[in-house]
């Protein structure tokens, strides 16, 4: 509890701290109920050992200092659900069939302080869930249909101290009673019933005033069962499985809310109406715009038609309130109330780009549109290496790239983004142009005054000559640098700064405005030109790549996925844990682990092999995920062939290294073979605790140009995070090359001149921990090697070291357990730090992969697409259900990103085991590594109470509850059920919580399961076609 062991199933709060009740771990099972009687605390539940006292089965007494049995030992043979004190006796209700051997003691019994007694002459025939004293009688609720041998006292009965009585007429309540409470002189009854005293409309809650039944508010207030009642501050609080509220009442079935649309003709607007049982709300373009409070039950109408865009009534269409004049698109109806994140996502949603020229053809003159809208372009430029794959270069004389007869799809909103690289800077040079000849619309160019700034013109008329526009004040463009431009225009906004926003390399650019940015585009049908304005004979000497147009004003969160900053180009996690293959989680650039025949290691092995000659086993305790690779310093190394630097002018490289034995001149990272040298990072030639970094000025440069870190950068047996950034355009060595150790920038000593560009050898190979050409090897462990195509700043370096997500424009460290994770759909998830792992604390509910591609069922014949549990009770907290192939986004590599957000991945079988072991150890349980082995043979229920600690302490919405979820570590495991792909059935909500791992087991895949009334964790391998929940783990 609260991360502290020993307070299992019961604890004491003294107002400031948590305390045990008796010794640690006194109760070995579930506590269901407590009551104070005769100055002692009585505890009921489902346990068989309390404080080591024999006979404390399901009921025990705490006198303030010690535990004792209630009467003779083992008096009650099954679970106790409820306790109540009535007429100087303790009444006990539950699901037992024997109390101290008494005949007639089924499900209810009375303890008078010294002996057990029956309640009446005969027993109750099924479980008792609720007891309460009202008007000098004891009221009993449950799932029984016979009390004292007399039928007609279904689900609720009254005991007056001597005989059983009905409450109202016989059989008044038609189904289960779960809870009872007293409020304002009346008895309130909650449960799963839908009819009271033969009258419908008293669903799930009703009121008994001592003589007759009454509704609570208007009829049919609730849409599912009630399981808890309490009085607080003069109000009755009601809890259960329903999704409506009793906070407010309405006297009729009419509830209306209004809001004002933005008064702009020919402009698309998003309207979302929500009713959540408490109020009706309207959102315009994702912004809350109006609310009316009131609880109603929507009328069931006989009309068979649902009218869109017209009035309603006997003469519809055409009836009052009249017909809508305009266009409508994408009408959706949901069976639940959307939350703010979902509404915002709907407003920002787009079916994709309106135009997307990837500029990756590398041949010919056609630039193909990848959006599917057939907006192909043409170019007279030369094919070159782009920022992302290939690009084009325009000569600045007559080179063009254009889309003919282009019009923006919406006249008051758009977004444009592209990569550009000026080869020659000059004033007034066009970047993007939809402008000229009296058909002016939008022009993006370098400033007419300062060539390192960007100007944007939005024409107020066809002949407007840049009278209304804006210019950046600190863009600092430089020839030879790639820059990412993103422009968002929203004419519906009130001010210039809100109508026009420009981002350069992911950062918002302050701008100086001239005139008034028009509220609507002129939008002629004319050529959209890149790097040129042909009408005015203006041409730029420029490289271009990846041009996109969206038909709405994208917020920064939406276009960040397009801008590659924050995401490494290559990422070798060293997390395979077996074999010689080294996977790149970002691209196809796999590597190979080479283990030589000499030295202490001779095989790759695996993490579970227990072999001292295995590189994988010796590296099993990595910096992340319990996995790394050990290199013996004799003839072991890892290599990636076909490697080239994605940008020779700028890059970042990071890795974790832990020296076993330090020695001088040992290579850590190398792309160096004597005639095609590029980069070499090694221990220093004279001091092995330093690093020496060599950047070759030519293929045969032999470390003439280098940087040296201070002494003590490395130490035997200590993991160090090394991060270097390179930017060849820097004016001095210290600007071009920076090195960080554990997030702190190091003071470097330089030799020679760090060159302005990296060499990219024609026969590239990037090697780690050794190099056959250099004939020397490092005795180290290595983990998590990343390459970026730009130079990260100080904040991003520290974020990478601290395990946070590297993001542009973000200057506050991301903290697991405090900050949320947001997926590509805009859904936000709580996170939780458990040991060294950072987990999502909610089930994944994303509809597409992190790169925006569709998730559409890529598995076998019994596959299931991602979807919600198939009934009206579904809530977002349950997440979606995914088959394994979709969860993995087609990958079969353990710890692959799969469908998870960038920087997160689907946890492997061993990573789930790490979680199991941590909870086991934290709870003080014994032999955790043995109980939870890292193998592929142990299955079934494992551990002691780890499952209870991982389960949420609140039941999942819908059928069933979880009586022993403690959620002691805030993992909040939901018993969300699953989808059976073959039958199409949704099963097990409230019974099973099923979570995929990323590890295969033959044709199946490993998983973890949390099960109701089961405190242990279950691990099994199941069919990949089942629809199960996904929890992502931070990289």
NORBELQUI-V200240 format. One record per run of one state. SS is the DSSP state (H for helix, E for strand, L for the rest). FROM is the first residue (numbers start at 0). LEN is the number of residues. Records with the same first field share a line. If there is no record, write none. Layout:
BEGIN
SS=FROM-LEN + FROM-LEN
END
This chain:
BEGIN
L=0-11 + 13-4 + 19-7 + 27-2 + 37-2 + 46-3 + 50-2 + 53-5 + 62-4 + 68-7 + 76-3 + 86-2 + 94-4 + 99-8 + 111-4 + 117-6 + 124-3 + 134-2 + 142-3 + 147-2 + 151-4 + 159-4 + 165-7 + 173-3 + 183-2 + 191-3 + 196-2 + 200-4 + 208-4 + 214-11 + 232-2 + 240-30 + 275-3 + 284-2 + 293-46 + 348-6 + 357-8 + 367-1 + 369-7 + 379-2 + 385-4 + 395-5 + 406-6 + 422-7 + 434-7 + 446-7 + 458-10 + 472-10 + 490-5 + 504-2 + 508-2 + 514-11 + 530-1 + 536-1 + 539-1 + 550-5 + 559-10 + 572-5 + 578-2 + 582-1 + 584-6 + 594-8 + 603-2 + 606-7 + 618-5 + 624-2 + 627-1 + 630-6 + 641-8 + 661-5 + 671-7 + 683-7 + 695-10 + 708-10 + 727-5 + 741-2 + 745-3 + 751-13 + 768-1 + 771-4 + 777-1 + 788-5 + 801-14 + 816-2 + 819-1 + 822-5 + 829-1 + 834-2 + 840-7 + 848-5 + 854-12 + 867-8 + 878-2 + 882-1 + 887-16 + 906-2 + 922-5 + 931-8 + 942-3 + 951-21 + 973-2 + 979-6 + 989-2 + 1001-2 + 1011-5 + 1023-3 + 1029-2 + 1034-1
E=11-2 + 17-2 + 26-1 + 29-8 + 39-7 + 49-1 + 52-1 + 58-4 + 66-2 + 75-1 + 79-7 + 88-6 + 98-1 + 107-4 + 115-2 + 123-1 + 127-7 + 136-6 + 145-2 + 149-2 + 155-4 + 163-2 + 172-1 + 176-7 + 185-6 + 194-2 + 198-2 + 204-4 + 212-2 + 225-7 + 234-6 + 270-5 + 278-6 + 286-7 + 354-3 + 365-2 + 368-1 + 376-3 + 381-4 + 389-6 + 400-6 + 412-10 + 429-5 + 441-5 + 453-5 + 468-4 + 482-8 + 499-5 + 506-2 + 510-4 + 525-5 + 531-2 + 537-2 + 540-10 + 569-3 + 577-1 + 580-2 + 583-1 + 590-4 + 602-1 + 605-1 + 613-1 + 623-1 + 626-1 + 628-2 + 636-5 + 649-12 + 666-5 + 678-5 + 690-5 + 705-3 + 718-9 + 736-5 + 743-2 + 748-3 + 764-4 + 769-2 + 775-2 + 778-10 + 815-1 + 818-1 + 820-2 + 827-2 + 830-4 + 836-4 + 847-1 + 853-1 + 866-1 + 880-2 + 903-3 + 939-3 + 950-1 + 972-1 + 975-4 + 985-4 + 991-10 + 1003-8 + 1016-7 + 1026-3 + 1031-3
H=339-9 + 495-4 + 533-3 + 555-4 + 614-4 + 732-4 + 793-8 + 875-3 + 883-4 + 908-14 + 927-4 + 945-5
END
